Amino acid sequence: MQGARGVLYLARADPGDSKKMEVAMPHGTRITMEEKGKMTTRSLEPYLSKRGLPDGTVCKGCGILYRNKRWQMEGATSTPHKSEVICPACRRVASGDPAGVVTLSGTYLAQHREDILNTVKQQEIRHREKNPLGRIMEIREEEDGGITVTTTEDKLAQKIGRELYKSQRGELHYKWSHDQHMVRVEWSR
């Protein structure tokens, strides 16, 4: 049976069945399966709490504030807090488990090291304005002259790689590991 926007609805043997299944058509419609009354998983991120935290919760490690179902930078010091926990980014840093690894290499890197590192640090600053959980865990100089940057979020690693490619050109490759919830970004020039 054809529905709106080119979505194909599959008929069930039992018409009273509350389950609905959508199958994507070529126009890029999402594939979703939905069961009435069932709660779906919002994120597979292992460091995010399964349940929400009370408003006014503050991270013991970095001092960011949980308000309106988000971790936020502003108002963390002025708002009275109800409880203290360790935020997902601080837990990730403590466990040494990055969500993103950016590898920088090449002869161009040696000649423009300061500019490239400034670009990496600026991307973190811009990203933290929107999402304070995205931060650089470590910037490590490798023996071969390369640099490895580890991040607490995969999106930050992708943004660092994309910005380096836009500003410095070179080669950029992404490798996603969906089962480990991480991305490897390789930039070279």
C-alpha positions as CSV (number, residue, x, y, z in Angstrom):
1,M,0.0,0.0,0.0
2,Q,1.5,3.4,-1.0
3,G,1.4,6.3,1.5
4,A,2.3,9.9,1.4
5,R,5.8,11.0,0.3
6,G,6.4,7.7,-1.5
7,V,6.5,5.6,1.7
8,L,5.4,2.0,1.3
9,Y,3.4,0.6,4.2
10,L,3.5,-3.1,4.5
11,A,0.1,-4.8,5.3
12,R,0.0,-7.1,8.3
13,A,-1.9,-10.3,8.5
14,D,-3.8,-9.0,11.5
15,P,-5.3,-5.6,10.7
16,G,-5.7,-4.8,14.4
17,D,-1.9,-5.1,14.9
18,S,-0.6,-1.8,16.3
19,K,2.8,-2.2,14.7
20,K,3.6,0.0,11.8
21,M,6.6,-0.4,9.4
22,E,7.8,2.1,6.9
23,V,10.1,1.1,4.1
24,A,12.2,3.8,2.4
25,M,11.5,4.6,-1.3
26,P,14.3,5.9,-3.5
27,H,13.8,9.5,-2.5
28,G,15.8,9.0,0.7
29,T,12.8,8.5,3.1
30,R,14.0,7.2,6.5
31,I,13.5,3.6,7.4
32,T,11.8,3.3,10.8
33,M,10.1,0.6,12.8
34,E,7.7,1.7,15.4
35,E,5.8,-0.1,18.1
36,K,3.1,1.7,20.0
37,G,3.9,2.2,23.6
38,K,7.6,1.1,23.3
39,M,10.4,3.5,24.3
40,T,13.2,3.8,21.7
41,T,16.8,4.3,22.5
42,R,17.8,8.0,21.8
43,S,21.5,7.5,21.7
44,L,23.9,4.6,21.7
45,E,26.6,6.7,23.3
46,P,27.9,4.6,26.2
47,Y,28.9,7.6,28.4
48,L,25.5,9.4,28.2
49,S,23.2,8.6,31.1
50,K,20.1,6.6,30.2
51,R,17.8,8.8,32.2
52,G,17.8,12.6,32.4
53,L,19.5,14.4,35.2
54,P,17.7,17.0,37.3
55,D,18.1,20.6,36.2
56,G,20.9,22.4,38.0
57,T,23.3,19.4,38.1
58,V,26.9,20.4,37.8
59,C,29.9,18.4,36.7
60,K,32.5,17.9,39.4
61,G,35.3,17.7,36.9
62,C,34.8,20.7,34.6
63,G,32.0,22.7,36.2
64,I,29.5,22.6,33.2
65,L,25.8,22.8,34.1
66,Y,23.0,20.4,33.0
67,R,19.9,22.5,32.3
68,N,16.9,22.0,30.0
69,K,18.1,18.4,29.1
70,R,21.5,19.7,27.9
71,W,25.0,20.3,29.2
72,Q,25.7,24.0,29.0
73,M,28.7,26.3,29.7
74,E,26.8,29.5,30.6
75,G,25.4,30.1,34.0
76,A,27.4,27.2,35.5
77,T,28.9,29.3,38.3
78,S,25.9,31.6,39.1
79,T,23.2,29.0,39.3
80,P,22.7,27.1,42.5
81,H,23.2,23.4,41.8
82,K,21.1,20.5,43.1
83,S,23.6,17.8,42.7
84,E,27.1,17.0,41.3
85,V,28.0,14.2,38.9
86,I,30.8,13.6,36.4
87,C,29.8,14.6,32.9
88,P,30.2,12.2,29.9
89,A,33.2,14.1,28.5
90,C,35.0,14.0,31.9
91,R,34.2,10.2,32.2
92,R,35.6,9.6,28.7
93,V,38.8,11.5,29.5
94,A,39.2,9.6,32.7
95,S,38.8,6.3,31.0
96,G,41.1,7.3,28.1
97,D,38.5,6.1,25.6
98,P,38.3,8.7,22.7
99,A,35.3,9.0,20.4
100,G,37.5,10.5,17.7
101,V,41.1,10.2,16.7
102,V,42.6,12.7,14.2
103,T,46.0,11.7,12.7
104,L,48.0,14.5,11.0
105,S,51.0,13.7,8.9
106,G,53.1,14.8,5.9
107,T,56.0,17.1,5.1
108,Y,53.6,20.1,4.9
109,L,52.7,19.5,8.6
110,A,56.4,20.0,9.6
111,Q,56.6,23.3,7.8
112,H,53.2,24.7,9.1
113,R,52.9,23.0,12.5
114,E,51.9,26.1,14.5
115,D,49.2,27.2,12.0
116,I,47.7,23.7,11.9
117,L,47.7,23.3,15.7
118,N,46.0,26.8,16.0
119,T,43.3,25.6,13.6
120,V,42.8,22.4,15.7
121,K,42.5,24.5,18.9
122,Q,40.1,27.0,17.3
123,Q,37.8,24.2,16.1
124,E,37.6,23.0,19.7
125,I,36.7,26.5,21.0
126,R,34.0,26.9,18.4
127,H,32.6,23.4,19.0
128,R,32.5,23.9,22.8
129,E,30.4,27.0,22.4
130,K,27.6,24.8,21.0
131,N,28.4,21.6,22.8
132,P,30.6,21.7,25.9
133,L,30.9,17.9,25.8
134,G,33.1,18.0,22.7
135,R,36.7,18.6,23.7
136,I,40.2,17.6,22.9
137,M,41.5,14.9,25.2
138,E,45.1,15.0,24.1
139,I,47.4,16.4,21.4
140,R,50.4,14.0,21.1
141,E,53.5,14.5,19.0
142,E,54.5,11.2,17.3
143,E,58.1,10.0,16.7
144,D,57.6,10.1,12.9
145,G,56.8,13.9,13.0
146,G,53.0,13.4,12.9
147,I,50.5,14.6,15.4
148,T,47.6,12.6,16.9
149,V,44.6,14.4,18.4
150,T,42.0,12.5,20.4
151,T,38.6,14.0,21.1
152,T,35.6,13.2,23.3
153,E,33.1,13.4,20.4
154,D,33.2,12.0,16.9
155,K,31.7,15.2,15.5
156,L,34.6,17.3,16.8
157,A,37.1,15.0,15.1
158,Q,35.2,15.3,11.8
159,K,35.1,19.1,12.1
160,I,38.8,19.3,12.8
161,G,39.6,17.2,9.7
162,R,37.1,19.1,7.5
163,E,38.5,22.5,8.6
164,L,42.1,21.4,8.0
165,Y,41.1,20.2,4.6
166,K,39.3,23.5,3.8
167,S,42.1,25.7,5.0
168,Q,45.2,23.7,4.1
169,R,44.0,21.2,1.4
170,G,45.7,17.8,1.4
171,E,44.1,14.4,1.7
172,L,41.3,13.6,4.2
173,H,40.0,10.2,5.0
174,Y,37.3,9.1,7.5
175,K,37.0,5.7,9.0
176,W,33.9,5.0,11.2
177,S,33.7,2.2,13.7
178,H,30.0,1.9,14.4
179,D,30.3,-0.9,17.0
180,Q,32.9,1.2,19.0
181,H,31.1,4.5,18.5
182,M,34.2,6.3,17.2
183,V,35.7,7.8,14.1
184,R,39.3,7.9,12.8
185,V,40.2,11.0,10.7
186,E,43.4,11.0,8.7
187,W,44.7,14.2,7.2
188,S,48.0,14.4,5.3
189,R,49.8,16.8,3.0
